[in-house]
Amino acid sequence: MMDKNKKQILIVTAVEAERDAIMKGLYRTENIHVIAGGVGPVSAAVNTTKALCTSKYDIVISMGIGGGFVGRAEVGSIVVANKIIAADLGAETAEGFSSLDELGFGSAQLKVNQDLATKIFESLHKTIPNVHLGPILTLSTVTGTAETAAKLTNRIKGATVEAMEGFGVATAAVKFDIPVLEIRTISNPVGPREREAWRMKEAFEGLTKTSTVLQEVFS
Ligand SMILES: O=C(O)c1cccc(C(=O)CC[C@H]2O[C@@H](n3cnc4c(=O)[nH]cnc43)[C@H](O)[C@@H]2O)c1
């Protein structure tokens, strides 16, 4: 039953395994609803919109595993976004990449709720040592070379994490005027493709720990 005194939270993951890891950390679920909205920004945006049309929410959180940029977010760490950036939304030109902002077609950056992001970062930091606050990039194509990783970090100041859904979830939330956040647990470094180096278990455990902290923050 809906508790009217508590904030209603929608968490959007990409896949069921992320959803399950988050559910595992929740001991009460009356005000936190978790859905798996699919991989990539389009599926994430459509499924977030569907959920927001169906029920009333006060906060939307894009959450799941992600790739950490070397020197910014190590494997096993947790990152709370201070910005959500669609890193491949723009045009390639002879002089390099031009973002949507530079092209004058809108913005490829969405603001998170800074007060909430800081509060969650500080709450996580009390029990978990390796937590960071930084920009989380959304890309439709997973980076697979050191060269692309370097291009992204040169182009986007402070780039901390790469994932595939945040900007889609955030675009839907912004259209409904609902504060948005993104939180990622790091399963792999951004760069050359090395599937066997992925630390899925640690990243899923990070999601479980994070959801327990979120429940305390929003209780
Ligand atoms: O097969 C591969 O080489 C491969 C490499 C990276 C990611 C995938 C996925 O299918 C995972 C997509 C899924 O996980 C998130 N995620 C995790 N790590 C990254 C990353 O380094 N870059 C982008 N997305 C990542 C993402 O949000 C998706 O939900 C396969």
Ligand as a Chemical Component Dictionary entry (heavy atoms), coordinates in Angstrom:
data_LIG
# 
_chem_comp.id                   LIG 
_chem_comp.type                 NON-POLYMER 
_chem_comp.pdbx_formal_charge   0 
_chem_comp.three_letter_code    LIG 
# 
loop_
_chem_comp_atom.comp_id 
_chem_comp_atom.atom_id 
_chem_comp_atom.alt_atom_id 
_chem_comp_atom.type_symbol 
_chem_comp_atom.charge 
_chem_comp_atom.model_Cartn_x 
_chem_comp_atom.model_Cartn_y 
_chem_comp_atom.model_Cartn_z 
_chem_comp_atom.pdbx_ordinal 
LIG O1  O1  O 0 30.380 -7.819 -24.978 1  
LIG C1  C1  C 0 31.040 -6.876 -24.590 2  
LIG O2  O2  O 0 32.223 -6.689 -24.833 3  
LIG C2  C2  C 0 30.390 -5.882 -23.697 4  
LIG C3  C3  C 0 31.185 -4.891 -23.162 5  
LIG C4  C4  C 0 30.628 -3.961 -22.298 6  
LIG C5  C5  C 0 29.277 -4.024 -21.975 7  
LIG C6  C6  C 0 28.517 -5.021 -22.531 8  
LIG C7  C7  C 0 27.117 -5.136 -22.184 9  
LIG O3  O3  O 0 26.333 -5.752 -22.832 10 
LIG C8  C8  C 0 26.671 -4.480 -20.934 11 
LIG C9  C9  C 0 25.701 -3.431 -21.173 12 
LIG C10 C10 C 0 24.998 -3.069 -19.887 13 
LIG O4  O4  O 0 25.892 -2.846 -18.802 14 
LIG C11 C11 C 0 26.153 -1.466 -18.600 15 
LIG N1  N1  N 0 27.614 -1.331 -18.768 16 
LIG C12 C12 C 0 28.507 -1.995 -18.033 17 
LIG N2  N2  N 0 29.744 -1.672 -18.370 18 
LIG C13 C13 C 0 29.659 -0.778 -19.371 19 
LIG C14 C14 C 0 30.647 -0.092 -20.129 20 
LIG O5  O5  O 0 31.860 -0.229 -19.950 21 
LIG N3  N3  N 0 30.185 0.757  -21.081 22 
LIG C15 C15 C 0 28.868 0.929  -21.290 23 
LIG N4  N4  N 0 27.907 0.277  -20.588 24 
LIG C16 C16 C 0 28.298 -0.568 -19.635 25 
LIG C17 C17 C 0 25.260 -0.725 -19.586 26 
LIG O6  O6  O 0 24.579 0.320  -18.956 27 
LIG C18 C18 C 0 24.281 -1.791 -20.102 28 
LIG O7  O7  O 0 23.125 -1.831 -19.330 29 
LIG C19 C19 C 0 29.060 -5.955 -23.394 30 
# 
loop_
_chem_comp_bond.comp_id 
_chem_comp_bond.atom_id_1 
_chem_comp_bond.atom_id_2 
_chem_comp_bond.value_order 
_chem_comp_bond.pdbx_ordinal 
LIG O1  C1  DOUB 1  
LIG C1  O2  SING 2  
LIG C1  C2  SING 3  
LIG C2  C3  SING 4  
LIG C2  C19 DOUB 5  
LIG C3  C4  DOUB 6  
LIG C4  C5  SING 7  
LIG C5  C6  DOUB 8  
LIG C6  C7  SING 9  
LIG C6  C19 SING 10 
LIG C7  O3  DOUB 11 
LIG C7  C8  SING 12 
LIG C8  C9  SING 13 
LIG C9  C10 SING 14 
LIG C10 O4  SING 15 
LIG C10 C18 SING 16 
LIG O4  C11 SING 17 
LIG C11 N1  SING 18 
LIG C11 C17 SING 19 
LIG N1  C12 SING 20 
LIG N1  C16 SING 21 
LIG C12 N2  DOUB 22 
LIG N2  C13 SING 23 
LIG C13 C14 SING 24 
LIG C13 C16 DOUB 25 
LIG C14 O5  DOUB 26 
LIG C14 N3  SING 27 
LIG N3  C15 SING 28 
LIG C15 N4  DOUB 29 
LIG N4  C16 SING 30 
LIG C17 O6  SING 31 
LIG C17 C18 SING 32 
LIG C18 O7  SING 33 
# 
